[in-house]
Amino acid sequence: MILVIALLALAAWATISTFVELRRDGYRRVPTDWRRLAGRDLHQEAESGRLYR
């Protein structure tokens, strides 16, 4: 019975600490800063022999 209680306590601790670390890791959706991206031109990416409209 002590082993079952210890296993449940360990599982609870692991679950709670996982959620805490996921909140603290800093990985968030951040909007793209379009000023920092290079301009894209469709003619630079076109392959020769292909027709792009």
C-alpha distance matrix in Angstrom:
0.0 3.8 5.4 5.2 6.4 8.6 9.9 10.7 12.4 14.3 15.4 16.6 18.4 20.0 21.2 22.7 24.3 25.8 27.5 28.7 30.3 31.9 33.5 34.8 36.0 39.5 39.8 41.7 44.4 47.6 51.0 53.4 56.2 59.1 61.5 59.7 59.9 63.0 65.4 65.1 68.3 68.2 71.3 69.6 66.8 69.2 69.8 73.4 74.7 72.4 73.7 71.5 72.6
3.8 0.0 3.8 5.4 5.2 6.1 8.5 9.9 10.5 12.2 14.2 15.3 16.3 18.2 19.9 21.1 22.3 24.1 26.0 26.8 28.2 30.2 31.8 32.7 34.0 37.6 38.2 40.2 43.1 46.2 49.7 52.1 54.7 57.7 59.9 58.0 58.4 61.5 64.1 64.0 67.2 67.3 70.4 68.6 65.9 68.4 69.1 72.7 74.2 72.0 73.2 71.0 72.2
5.4 3.8 0.0 3.8 5.5 5.0 6.0 8.5 9.8 10.4 12.1 14.1 15.1 16.2 18.2 19.9 20.8 22.2 24.5 25.6 26.5 28.4 30.4 31.3 32.2 35.8 36.2 38.3 41.2 44.3 47.8 50.0 52.7 55.6 57.8 55.8 56.1 59.1 61.6 61.4 64.6 64.6 67.6 65.7 63.0 65.4 66.0 69.5 71.0 68.9 70.3 68.2 69.4
5.2 5.4 3.8 0.0 3.8 5.4 5.1 6.1 8.5 9.8 10.5 12.2 14.1 15.2 16.4 18.3 19.8 21.0 22.9 24.3 25.6 27.1 28.9 30.3 31.3 34.8 34.9 36.8 39.5 42.7 46.1 48.4 51.3 54.1 56.5 54.7 54.9 57.9 60.3 60.0 63.1 63.0 66.1 64.5 61.7 64.0 64.6 68.2 69.6 67.4 68.6 66.4 67.5
6.4 5.2 5.5 3.8 0.0 3.8 5.4 5.1 6.1 8.5 9.8 10.5 12.2 14.1 15.3 16.5 18.1 19.8 21.4 22.5 24.1 25.8 27.3 28.6 30.0 33.4 33.9 35.7 38.5 41.7 45.1 47.6 50.3 53.3 55.6 53.8 54.3 57.4 59.8 59.8 63.0 63.1 66.3 64.6 62.0 64.4 65.3 68.9 70.4 68.1 69.2 66.8 67.8
8.6 6.1 5.0 5.4 3.8 0.0 3.8 5.5 5.1 6.1 8.6 9.9 10.4 12.2 14.2 15.4 16.3 18.1 20.2 21.0 22.2 24.2 25.9 26.7 27.9 31.5 32.2 34.3 37.2 40.3 43.8 46.1 48.7 51.7 53.9 51.9 52.4 55.6 58.1 58.1 61.4 61.6 64.7 62.8 60.3 62.9 63.6 67.3 68.9 66.7 67.9 65.6 66.8
9.9 8.5 6.0 5.1 5.4 3.8 0.0 3.8 5.4 5.1 6.1 8.6 9.8 10.5 12.2 14.3 15.3 16.4 18.6 19.9 20.9 22.5 24.6 25.7 26.5 30.1 30.3 32.4 35.2 38.4 41.8 44.0 46.8 49.7 52.0 50.0 50.3 53.3 55.8 55.6 58.8 58.8 61.9 60.1 57.4 59.9 60.6 64.2 65.7 63.5 64.8 62.5 63.7
10.7 9.9 8.5 6.1 5.1 5.5 3.8 0.0 3.8 5.4 5.1 6.1 8.5 9.8 10.5 12.2 14.1 15.3 16.8 18.4 19.9 21.2 22.9 24.5 25.7 29.0 29.2 31.0 33.6 36.9 40.3 42.7 45.5 48.4 50.8 49.1 49.4 52.6 54.9 54.8 58.0 58.0 61.2 59.6 57.0 59.4 60.3 64.0 65.5 63.1 64.1 61.7 62.7
12.4 10.5 9.8 8.5 6.1 5.1 5.4 3.8 0.0 3.8 5.5 5.1 6.1 8.6 9.9 10.6 12.1 14.1 15.7 16.4 18.1 20.0 21.4 22.5 24.0 27.4 28.1 30.0 32.9 35.9 39.4 41.9 44.5 47.6 49.8 48.0 48.6 51.9 54.4 54.5 57.8 58.1 61.3 59.6 57.1 59.7 60.7 64.4 66.1 63.7 64.7 62.3 63.2
14.3 12.2 10.4 9.8 8.5 6.1 5.1 5.4 3.8 0.0 3.8 5.5 5.1 6.1 8.6 10.0 10.5 12.1 14.4 15.3 16.2 18.2 20.1 20.9 21.9 25.5 26.1 28.3 31.3 34.2 37.8 40.1 42.6 45.7 47.8 45.8 46.3 49.5 52.0 52.1 55.4 55.7 58.8 56.9 54.5 57.1 58.0 61.6 63.4 61.2 62.3 60.0 61.1
15.4 14.2 12.1 10.5 9.8 8.6 6.1 5.1 5.5 3.8 0.0 3.8 5.5 5.1 6.1 8.6 9.9 10.5 12.6 14.3 15.4 16.6 18.7 20.1 21.0 24.4 24.5 26.4 29.1 32.3 35.8 38.1 40.8 43.7 46.1 44.3 44.6 47.7 50.1 49.9 53.2 53.3 56.5 54.8 52.2 54.7 55.6 59.3 60.9 58.5 59.6 57.2 58.3
16.6 15.3 14.1 12.2 10.5 9.9 8.6 6.1 5.1 5.5 3.8 0.0 3.8 5.5 5.2 6.2 8.5 9.9 11.0 12.4 14.3 15.6 17.0 18.6 20.1 23.3 23.7 25.3 28.1 31.2 34.6 37.2 39.9 42.9 45.2 43.6 44.2 47.4 49.8 49.8 53.2 53.5 56.7 55.1 52.6 55.3 56.4 60.1 61.8 59.3 60.2 57.6 58.4
18.4 16.3 15.1 14.1 12.2 10.4 9.8 8.5 6.1 5.1 5.5 3.8 0.0 3.8 5.5 5.3 6.0 8.4 10.1 10.5 12.1 14.2 15.5 16.4 18.0 21.4 22.2 24.2 27.3 30.2 33.8 36.2 38.7 41.8 43.9 42.1 42.9 46.1 48.7 49.0 52.4 52.9 56.1 54.3 52.0 54.8 55.9 59.6 61.5 59.1 60.1 57.5 58.4
20.0 18.2 16.2 15.2 14.1 12.2 10.5 9.8 8.6 6.1 5.1 5.5 3.8 0.0 3.8 5.6 5.2 6.0 8.7 9.9 10.5 12.1 14.3 15.3 16.1 19.6 20.0 22.2 25.2 28.2 31.8 34.0 36.6 39.6 41.7 39.8 40.3 43.5 46.0 46.1 49.5 49.9 53.0 51.2 48.8 51.5 52.6 56.2 58.1 55.8 56.9 54.4 55.5
21.2 19.9 18.2 16.4 15.3 14.2 12.2 10.5 9.9 8.6 6.1 5.2 5.5 3.8 0.0 3.8 5.6 5.2 6.5 8.8 10.1 10.8 12.7 14.6 15.6 18.7 18.8 20.4 23.2 26.4 29.8 32.3 35.0 38.0 40.3 38.7 39.1 42.3 44.7 44.7 48.0 48.3 51.6 49.9 47.5 50.1 51.3 55.1 56.8 54.3 55.1 52.6 53.4
22.7 21.1 19.9 18.3 16.5 15.4 14.3 12.2 10.6 10.0 8.6 6.2 5.3 5.6 3.8 0.0 3.8 5.4 5.3 6.3 8.7 10.0 10.9 12.6 14.5 17.4 18.1 19.6 22.6 25.5 29.0 31.7 34.2 37.4 39.5 38.0 38.8 42.2 44.6 44.9 48.3 48.9 52.2 50.6 48.3 51.1 52.5 56.3 58.1 55.6 56.3 53.6 54.3
24.3 22.3 20.8 19.8 18.1 16.3 15.3 14.1 12.1 10.5 9.9 8.5 6.0 5.2 5.6 3.8 0.0 3.8 5.5 5.0 6.1 8.5 9.9 10.5 12.0 15.4 16.4 18.5 21.8 24.5 28.1 30.5 32.8 36.1 38.0 36.2 37.1 40.4 43.0 43.5 47.0 47.7 50.9 49.0 46.9 49.9 51.2 54.9 56.9 54.6 55.4 52.8 53.6
25.8 24.1 22.2 21.0 19.8 18.1 16.4 15.3 14.1 12.1 10.5 9.9 8.4 6.0 5.2 5.4 3.8 0.0 3.8 5.4 5.3 6.2 8.7 10.0 10.5 13.9 14.1 16.2 19.3 22.2 25.8 28.0 30.6 33.6 35.8 34.0 34.5 37.8 40.3 40.5 44.0 44.5 47.7 45.9 43.6 46.5 47.8 51.5 53.4 51.0 51.9 49.3 50.2
27.5 26.0 24.5 22.9 21.4 20.2 18.6 16.8 15.7 14.4 12.6 11.0 10.1 8.7 6.5 5.3 5.5 3.8 0.0 3.8 5.5 5.1 6.3 8.8 10.2 12.8 13.0 14.4 17.3 20.3 23.8 26.4 29.0 32.1 34.3 32.9 33.6 37.0 39.3 39.6 43.1 43.6 47.0 45.4 43.2 46.1 47.6 51.4 53.2 50.7 51.3 48.5 49.2
28.7 26.8 25.6 24.3 22.5 21.0 19.9 18.4 16.4 15.3 14.3 12.4 10.5 9.9 8.8 6.3 5.0 5.4 3.8 0.0 3.8 5.5 5.2 6.4 8.8 11.5 12.9 14.4 17.8 20.3 23.9 26.5 28.7 32.0 33.9 32.4 33.5 37.0 39.5 40.2 43.7 44.6 47.9 46.2 44.3 47.3 49.0 52.7 54.8 52.3 52.9 50.0 50.7
30.3 28.2 26.5 25.6 24.1 22.2 20.9 19.9 18.1 16.2 15.4 14.3 12.1 10.5 10.1 8.7 6.1 5.3 5.5 3.8 0.0 3.8 5.3 5.0 5.9 9.4 10.6 13.0 16.5 18.9 22.6 24.8 27.0 30.3 32.1 30.2 31.2 34.6 37.2 37.9 41.5 42.4 45.6 43.7 41.7 44.8 46.4 50.1 52.3 49.9 50.7 48.0 48.8
31.9 30.2 28.4 27.1 25.8 24.2 22.5 21.2 20.0 18.2 16.6 15.6 14.2 12.1 10.8 10.0 8.5 6.2 5.1 5.5 3.8 0.0 3.8 5.5 5.5 8.1 8.1 10.1 13.4 16.1 19.7 22.1 24.5 27.7 29.8 28.1 28.8 32.2 34.7 35.1 38.6 39.4 42.6 40.9 38.9 41.9 43.5 47.2 49.3 46.8 47.5 44.7 45.5
33.5 31.8 30.4 28.9 27.3 25.9 24.6 22.9 21.4 20.1 18.7 17.0 15.5 14.3 12.7 10.9 9.9 8.7 6.3 5.2 5.3 3.8 0.0 3.8 5.9 7.3 8.4 9.3 12.7 15.1 18.6 21.4 23.6 26.9 28.9 27.5 28.6 32.2 34.6 35.3 38.9 39.9 43.2 41.7 39.9 42.9 44.8 48.5 50.7 48.1 48.5 45.5 46.0
34.8 32.7 31.3 30.3 28.6 26.7 25.7 24.5 22.5 20.9 20.1 18.6 16.4 15.3 14.6 12.6 10.5 10.0 8.8 6.4 5.0 5.5 3.8 0.0 3.8 5.6 8.2 10.1 13.8 15.4 19.2 21.5 23.3 26.8 28.3 26.7 28.1 31.6 34.3 35.3 39.0 40.3 43.4 41.6 40.0 43.2 45.1 48.8 51.1 48.7 49.3 46.3 47.0
36.0 34.0 32.2 31.3 30.0 27.9 26.5 25.7 24.0 21.9 21.0 20.1 18.0 16.1 15.6 14.5 12.0 10.5 10.2 8.8 5.9 5.5 5.9 3.8 0.0 3.8 5.7 8.7 12.3 14.0 17.8 19.6 21.5 24.8 26.4 24.4 25.6 28.9 31.7 32.6 36.3 37.5 40.6 38.6 36.9 40.2 41.9 45.5 47.9 45.7 46.4 43.6 44.5
39.5 37.6 35.8 34.8 33.4 31.5 30.1 29.0 27.4 25.5 24.4 23.3 21.4 19.6 18.7 17.4 15.4 13.9 12.8 11.5 9.4 8.1 7.3 5.6 3.8 0.0 3.8 6.0 9.6 10.6 14.4 16.3 17.9 21.4 22.9 21.1 22.5 26.0 28.7 29.8 33.5 35.0 38.0 36.1 34.7 38.0 40.0 43.6 46.1 43.8 44.3 41.3 42.0
39.8 38.2 36.2 34.9 33.9 32.2 30.3 29.2 28.1 26.1 24.5 23.7 22.2 20.0 18.8 18.1 16.4 14.1 13.0 12.9 10.6 8.1 8.4 8.2 5.7 3.8 0.0 3.8 7.0 8.8 12.6 14.3 16.6 19.7 21.7 20.0 20.7 24.2 26.7 27.4 31.0 32.2 35.3 33.5 31.9 35.1 36.9 40.6 43.0 40.6 41.1 38.2 38.9
41.7 40.2 38.3 36.8 35.7 34.3 32.4 31.0 30.0 28.3 26.4 25.3 24.2 22.2 20.4 19.6 18.5 16.2 14.4 14.4 13.0 10.1 9.3 10.1 8.7 6.0 3.8 0.0 3.8 6.0 9.7 12.1 14.6 17.8 20.0 18.8 19.6 23.2 25.4 26.2 29.7 30.9 34.2 32.8 31.2 34.3 36.4 40.1 42.3 39.7 39.9 36.8 37.2
44.4 43.1 41.2 39.5 38.5 37.2 35.2 33.6 32.9 31.3 29.1 28.1 27.3 25.2 23.2 22.6 21.8 19.3 17.3 17.8 16.5 13.4 12.7 13.8 12.3 9.6 7.0 3.8 0.0 3.8 6.7 9.3 12.3 15.0 17.7 17.0 17.3 20.9 22.7 23.3 26.7 27.7 31.2 30.0 28.4 31.4 33.7 37.4 39.5 36.7 36.7 33.5 33.7
47.6 46.2 44.3 42.7 41.7 40.3 38.4 36.9 35.9 34.2 32.3 31.2 30.2 28.2 26.4 25.5 24.5 22.2 20.3 20.3 18.9 16.1 15.1 15.4 14.0 10.6 8.8 6.0 3.8 0.0 3.8 6.4 8.8 12.0 14.3 13.7 14.6 18.3 20.2 21.2 24.8 26.3 29.6 28.4 27.2 30.4 32.9 36.5 38.8 36.1 36.0 32.7 32.8
51.0 49.7 47.8 46.1 45.1 43.8 41.8 40.3 39.4 37.8 35.8 34.6 33.8 31.8 29.8 29.0 28.1 25.8 23.8 23.9 22.6 19.7 18.6 19.2 17.8 14.4 12.6 9.7 6.7 3.8 0.0 3.8 6.4 9.0 11.7 12.0 12.6 16.2 17.6 18.7 22.2 23.7 27.1 26.2 25.2 28.3 31.1 34.6 36.8 34.0 33.6 30.1 30.0
53.4 52.1 50.0 48.4 47.6 46.1 44.0 42.7 41.9 40.1 38.1 37.2 36.2 34.0 32.3 31.7 30.5 28.0 26.4 26.5 24.8 22.1 21.4 21.5 19.6 16.3 14.3 12.1 9.3 6.4 3.8 0.0 3.8 5.8 8.8 8.7 8.8 12.5 13.9 15.1 18.7 20.4 23.7 22.6 21.8 25.0 27.9 31.3 33.7 31.0 30.7 27.3 27.4
56.2 54.7 52.7 51.3 50.3 48.7 46.8 45.5 44.5 42.6 40.8 39.9 38.7 36.6 35.0 34.2 32.8 30.6 29.0 28.7 27.0 24.5 23.6 23.3 21.5 17.9 16.6 14.6 12.3 8.8 6.4 3.8 0.0 3.8 5.5 5.8 7.3 10.9 12.6 14.7 18.2 20.6 23.5 22.4 22.2 25.5 28.5 31.7 34.3 31.9 31.5 28.1 28.1
59.1 57.7 55.6 54.1 53.3 51.7 49.7 48.4 47.6 45.7 43.7 42.9 41.8 39.6 38.0 37.4 36.1 33.6 32.1 32.0 30.3 27.7 26.9 26.8 24.8 21.4 19.7 17.8 15.0 12.0 9.0 5.8 3.8 0.0 3.8 5.4 5.4 8.4 9.2 11.3 14.7 17.2 20.1 19.2 19.3 22.4 25.6 28.7 31.2 28.8 28.2 24.8 24.6
61.5 59.9 57.8 56.5 55.6 53.9 52.0 50.8 49.8 47.8 46.1 45.2 43.9 41.7 40.3 39.5 38.0 35.8 34.3 33.9 32.1 29.8 28.9 28.3 26.4 22.9 21.7 20.0 17.7 14.3 11.7 8.8 5.5 3.8 0.0 3.8 5.6 7.9 9.1 12.2 15.4 18.4 20.9 19.7 20.4 23.7 26.9 29.7 32.5 30.4 29.8 26.5 26.4
59.7 58.0 55.8 54.7 53.8 51.9 50.0 49.1 48.0 45.8 44.3 43.6 42.1 39.8 38.7 38.0 36.2 34.0 32.9 32.4 30.2 28.1 27.5 26.7 24.4 21.1 20.0 18.8 17.0 13.7 12.0 8.7 5.8 5.4 3.8 0.0 3.8 6.6 9.3 12.2 15.7 18.7 20.9 19.2 19.7 23.2 26.1 29.0 32.0 30.1 30.0 26.9 27.3
59.9 58.4 56.1 54.9 54.3 52.4 50.3 49.4 48.6 46.3 44.6 44.2 42.9 40.3 39.1 38.8 37.1 34.5 33.6 33.5 31.2 28.8 28.6 28.1 25.6 22.5 20.7 19.6 17.3 14.6 12.6 8.8 7.3 5.4 5.6 3.8 0.0 3.8 6.4 8.7 12.4 15.1 17.5 15.7 16.0 19.5 22.4 25.4 28.3 26.4 26.3 23.3 23.9
63.0 61.5 59.1 57.9 57.4 55.6 53.3 52.6 51.9 49.5 47.7 47.4 46.1 43.5 42.3 42.2 40.4 37.8 37.0 37.0 34.6 32.2 32.2 31.6 28.9 26.0 24.2 23.2 20.9 18.3 16.2 12.5 10.9 8.4 7.9 6.6 3.8 0.0 3.8 6.4 9.6 12.8 14.6 12.6 13.5 17.0 19.8 22.6 25.7 24.0 24.0 21.2 22.1
65.4 64.1 61.6 60.3 59.8 58.1 55.8 54.9 54.4 52.0 50.1 49.8 48.7 46.0 44.7 44.6 43.0 40.3 39.3 39.5 37.2 34.7 34.6 34.3 31.7 28.7 26.7 25.4 22.7 20.2 17.6 13.9 12.6 9.2 9.1 9.3 6.4 3.8 0.0 3.8 6.6 10.0 11.9 10.7 12.0 15.1 18.3 20.9 23.7 21.9 21.4 18.5 18.9
65.1 64.0 61.4 60.0 59.8 58.1 55.6 54.8 54.5 52.1 49.9 49.8 49.0 46.1 44.7 44.9 43.5 40.5 39.6 40.2 37.9 35.1 35.3 35.3 32.6 29.8 27.4 26.2 23.3 21.2 18.7 15.1 14.7 11.3 12.2 12.2 8.7 6.4 3.8 0.0 3.8 6.5 8.9 8.0 8.6 11.6 14.9 17.7 20.3 18.3 17.9 14.9 15.7
68.3 67.2 64.6 63.1 63.0 61.4 58.8 58.0 57.8 55.4 53.2 53.2 52.4 49.5 48.0 48.3 47.0 44.0 43.1 43.7 41.5 38.6 38.9 39.0 36.3 33.5 31.0 29.7 26.7 24.8 22.2 18.7 18.2 14.7 15.4 15.7 12.4 9.6 6.6 3.8 0.0 3.8 5.5 5.6 7.0 9.2 12.7 15.0 17.5 15.6 14.9 12.1 12.9
68.2 67.3 64.6 63.0 63.1 61.6 58.8 58.0 58.1 55.7 53.3 53.5 52.9 49.9 48.3 48.9 47.7 44.5 43.6 44.6 42.4 39.4 39.9 40.3 37.5 35.0 32.2 30.9 27.7 26.3 23.7 20.4 20.6 17.2 18.4 18.7 15.1 12.8 10.0 6.5 3.8 0.0 3.8 5.5 5.4 6.3 10.1 12.5 14.6 12.2 11.4 8.5 9.6
71.3 70.4 67.6 66.1 66.3 64.7 61.9 61.2 61.3 58.8 56.5 56.7 56.1 53.0 51.6 52.2 50.9 47.7 47.0 47.9 45.6 42.6 43.2 43.4 40.6 38.0 35.3 34.2 31.2 29.6 27.1 23.7 23.5 20.1 20.9 20.9 17.5 14.6 11.9 8.9 5.5 3.8 0.0 3.8 5.4 5.2 8.6 10.1 12.4 10.8 10.3 8.4 10.0
69.6 68.6 65.7 64.5 64.6 62.8 60.1 59.6 59.6 56.9 54.8 55.1 54.3 51.2 49.9 50.6 49.0 45.9 45.4 46.2 43.7 40.9 41.7 41.6 38.6 36.1 33.5 32.8 30.0 28.4 26.2 22.6 22.4 19.2 19.7 19.2 15.7 12.6 10.7 8.0 5.6 5.5 3.8 0.0 3.8 5.7 8.4 10.3 13.4 12.4 12.9 11.3 13.5
66.8 65.9 63.0 61.7 62.0 60.3 57.4 57.0 57.1 54.5 52.2 52.6 52.0 48.8 47.5 48.3 46.9 43.6 43.2 44.3 41.7 38.9 39.9 40.0 36.9 34.7 31.9 31.2 28.4 27.2 25.2 21.8 22.2 19.3 20.4 19.7 16.0 13.5 12.0 8.6 7.0 5.4 5.4 3.8 0.0 3.8 6.5 9.5 12.4 10.8 11.8 10.1 12.8
69.2 68.4 65.4 64.0 64.4 62.9 59.9 59.4 59.7 57.1 54.7 55.3 54.8 51.5 50.1 51.1 49.9 46.5 46.1 47.3 44.8 41.9 42.9 43.2 40.2 38.0 35.1 34.3 31.4 30.4 28.3 25.0 25.5 22.4 23.7 23.2 19.5 17.0 15.1 11.6 9.2 6.3 5.2 5.7 3.8 0.0 3.8 6.5 8.9 7.1 8.1 7.2 10.4
69.8 69.1 66.0 64.6 65.3 63.6 60.6 60.3 60.7 58.0 55.6 56.4 55.9 52.6 51.3 52.5 51.2 47.8 47.6 49.0 46.4 43.5 44.8 45.1 41.9 40.0 36.9 36.4 33.7 32.9 31.1 27.9 28.5 25.6 26.9 26.1 22.4 19.8 18.3 14.9 12.7 10.1 8.6 8.4 6.5 3.8 0.0 3.8 6.3 5.8 8.4 9.1 12.7
73.4 72.7 69.5 68.2 68.9 67.3 64.2 64.0 64.4 61.6 59.3 60.1 59.6 56.2 55.1 56.3 54.9 51.5 51.4 52.7 50.1 47.2 48.5 48.8 45.5 43.6 40.6 40.1 37.4 36.5 34.6 31.3 31.7 28.7 29.7 29.0 25.4 22.6 20.9 17.7 15.0 12.5 10.1 10.3 9.5 6.5 3.8 0.0 3.8 5.5 8.3 10.2 13.7
74.7 74.2 71.0 69.6 70.4 68.9 65.7 65.5 66.1 63.4 60.9 61.8 61.5 58.1 56.8 58.1 56.9 53.4 53.2 54.8 52.3 49.3 50.7 51.1 47.9 46.1 43.0 42.3 39.5 38.8 36.8 33.7 34.3 31.2 32.5 32.0 28.3 25.7 23.7 20.3 17.5 14.6 12.4 13.4 12.4 8.9 6.3 3.8 0.0 3.8 6.7 9.8 13.1
72.4 72.0 68.9 67.4 68.1 66.7 63.5 63.1 63.7 61.2 58.5 59.3 59.1 55.8 54.3 55.6 54.6 51.0 50.7 52.3 49.9 46.8 48.1 48.7 45.7 43.8 40.6 39.7 36.7 36.1 34.0 31.0 31.9 28.8 30.4 30.1 26.4 24.0 21.9 18.3 15.6 12.2 10.8 12.4 10.8 7.1 5.8 5.5 3.8 0.0 3.8 6.4 9.9
73.7 73.2 70.3 68.6 69.2 67.9 64.8 64.1 64.7 62.3 59.6 60.2 60.1 56.9 55.1 56.3 55.4 51.9 51.3 52.9 50.7 47.5 48.5 49.3 46.4 44.3 41.1 39.9 36.7 36.0 33.6 30.7 31.5 28.2 29.8 30.0 26.3 24.0 21.4 17.9 14.9 11.4 10.3 12.9 11.8 8.1 8.4 8.3 6.7 3.8 0.0 3.8 6.6
71.5 71.0 68.2 66.4 66.8 65.6 62.5 61.7 62.3 60.0 57.2 57.6 57.5 54.4 52.6 53.6 52.8 49.3 48.5 50.0 48.0 44.7 45.5 46.3 43.6 41.3 38.2 36.8 33.5 32.7 30.1 27.3 28.1 24.8 26.5 26.9 23.3 21.2 18.5 14.9 12.1 8.5 8.4 11.3 10.1 7.2 9.1 10.2 9.8 6.4 3.8 0.0 3.8
72.6 72.2 69.4 67.5 67.8 66.8 63.7 62.7 63.2 61.1 58.3 58.4 58.4 55.5 53.4 54.3 53.6 50.2 49.2 50.7 48.8 45.5 46.0 47.0 44.5 42.0 38.9 37.2 33.7 32.8 30.0 27.4 28.1 24.6 26.4 27.3 23.9 22.1 18.9 15.7 12.9 9.6 10.0 13.5 12.8 10.4 12.7 13.7 13.1 9.9 6.6 3.8 0.0
